[in-house]
Amino acid sequence: MPKRVLINGAFGRMGQRACYVLEKHTDFIVVAKTGRHDCLDDMILATQPDIVIDLTTAACVWQNAQTILQYPVYPIIGTSGLKREQITQLIDLSQKKKQGGLIVPNFSIGAILQMRCVESIAHYFSSAEIVEAHHETKLDRPSGTALRTAEQIQQVNACQPPIHSIRLPGFVARQEVVFGAPAETLTIIHHVSDREAYMPGLVLACQKVTTFEQIYYGLEYCLER
């Protein structure tokens, strides 16, 4: 039976693309598209979705996440801007409720593979810096992807890599991780030229999230299960 999906933030660039892809997919039925003028509580109650995807803004993602977790649905939080302590609170709450969900800093499969490479390299290079670039309308900085990448490096070698953020027209998303050692550097770059790159990961998240019994942080948990 197709899963019922509510998309919050459906009228932004990412939200519109997500609606288009999921409406065409036979595994899902988009039962509601909500924006800033809608009451998320009321729409969840009215449409009874299985999955609620948040693709809004950093200014409201924390409130939205708390709202979604009040209902027996599977949240997929695809909005960056959550602080680490907020992520921990959401995971802890989901464990108590045995409520599956995902917090996804980046829906791109390529970005996940970049982070896996970075984690391996960090065992051998103790110095690194991150340069992330996004379109001029992305308000939060650093990006959730950059913060997650920095966190992974720090877990391996205790290095706290500086993050440099660029917000300019002409970019969709780009992340460069530069490792340095005596007499050499190693650079890993991931570049997104169109939001279409995020759609396979979004579909994968929707397919896998209903098998979880807590919230996980990162799309990589969908690749491993």
Secondary structure as GFF3:
##gff-version 3
##sequence-region A 1 225
A	DSSP	beta_strand	3	8	.	.	.	ID=ss1
A	DSSP	alpha_helix	13	24	.	.	.	ID=ss2
A	DSSP	beta_strand	28	34	.	.	.	ID=ss3
A	DSSP	alpha_helix	40	47	.	.	.	ID=ss4
A	DSSP	beta_strand	51	54	.	.	.	ID=ss5
A	DSSP	alpha_helix	61	68	.	.	.	ID=ss6
A	DSSP	beta_strand	74	77	.	.	.	ID=ss7
A	DSSP	alpha_helix	84	97	.	.	.	ID=ss8
A	DSSP	beta_strand	101	103	.	.	.	ID=ss9
A	DSSP	alpha_helix	109	121	.	.	.	ID=ss10
A	DSSP	beta_strand	127	134	.	.	.	ID=ss11
A	DSSP	alpha_helix	144	157	.	.	.	ID=ss12
A	DSSP	beta_strand	163	167	.	.	.	ID=ss13
A	DSSP	beta_strand	173	181	.	.	.	ID=ss14
A	DSSP	beta_strand	184	192	.	.	.	ID=ss15
A	DSSP	three_ten_helix	195	198	.	.	.	ID=ss16
A	DSSP	alpha_helix	199	208	.	.	.	ID=ss17
A	DSSP	three_ten_helix	209	211	.	.	.	ID=ss18
A	DSSP	beta_strand	215	217	.	.	.	ID=ss19
A	DSSP	alpha_helix	220	223	.	.	.	ID=ss20
###
